[in-house]
Amino acid sequence: MTQHASLSPERWKAFGLDQQILMIGNEMNRAKRLIVLRDLPGLNLAYERVLRLVDLTVEVQGRATLRRELLRWRDLIAELYIRPEPSAAEHRDAFRCLLLFTPVAAQQIPFVLA
């Protein structure tokens, strides 16, 4: 069971979209560190947490266009999750794409992807 398995959609919806994206970004940042450490089991768990939080975000979002884009982004993470070897460059690109979902999250790019 992943860390966020018991997080309810109602509780997740209480956070604004900026916070949701930043919390997903937190997990992506953890995953970035695990790639560097070559901790594949830990990386898989981090990607599972990312996928769970994206699923919750899609579930609580009312805007169809945002849901569609989040699901496209989720496909990128699912592809990274099933890779036998992690790709730091592709992870970084996906992380950057996530942070561009909101202006508030985009402000974090220089700090987490420098």
VENPE-V587730 format. One record per residue. N is the residue number from 0. RES is the residue in one letter. OMEGA is omega in radians with two decimals (none if undefined). Layout:
BEGIN
N	RES	OMEGA
N	RES	OMEGA
END
This chain:
BEGIN
0	M	-3.13
1	T	-3.08
2	Q	-3.04
3	H	-3.08
4	A	-3.10
5	S	3.13
6	L	-3.08
7	S	3.06
8	P	3.14
9	E	3.12
10	R	-3.13
11	W	-3.13
12	K	3.13
13	A	3.07
14	F	3.07
15	G	-3.13
16	L	3.11
17	D	-3.13
18	Q	3.13
19	Q	3.14
20	I	3.14
21	L	3.11
22	M	3.03
23	I	3.10
24	G	3.07
25	N	3.12
26	E	3.09
27	M	3.11
28	N	3.06
29	R	-3.14
30	A	3.12
31	K	3.13
32	R	-3.13
33	L	3.05
34	I	3.14
35	V	-3.13
36	L	-3.10
37	R	3.11
38	D	-3.06
39	L	3.09
40	P	3.10
41	G	3.11
42	L	3.11
43	N	3.10
44	L	3.11
45	A	3.11
46	Y	3.07
47	E	3.10
48	R	3.09
49	V	-3.13
50	L	3.13
51	R	-3.13
52	L	3.07
53	V	3.10
54	D	3.10
55	L	-3.14
56	T	3.11
57	V	-3.10
58	E	-3.04
59	V	-3.11
60	Q	3.12
61	G	-3.08
62	R	-3.08
63	A	-3.12
64	T	3.10
65	L	3.09
66	R	-3.13
67	R	-3.14
68	E	3.08
69	L	3.11
70	L	3.05
71	R	3.12
72	W	3.12
73	R	3.11
74	D	3.09
75	L	-3.12
76	I	3.10
77	A	3.10
78	E	3.09
79	L	-3.11
80	Y	-3.07
81	I	3.11
82	R	3.07
83	P	3.11
84	E	3.13
85	P	3.09
86	S	-3.14
87	A	-3.12
88	A	3.13
89	E	3.07
90	H	3.13
91	R	3.14
92	D	3.12
93	A	3.12
94	F	3.12
95	R	3.12
96	C	3.10
97	L	-3.08
98	L	3.11
99	L	3.12
100	F	3.11
101	T	3.12
102	P	-3.14
103	V	3.13
104	A	-3.13
105	A	3.12
106	Q	-3.12
107	Q	-3.08
108	I	-3.13
109	P	-3.07
110	F	-3.06
111	V	-3.11
112	L	-3.12
113	A	none
END
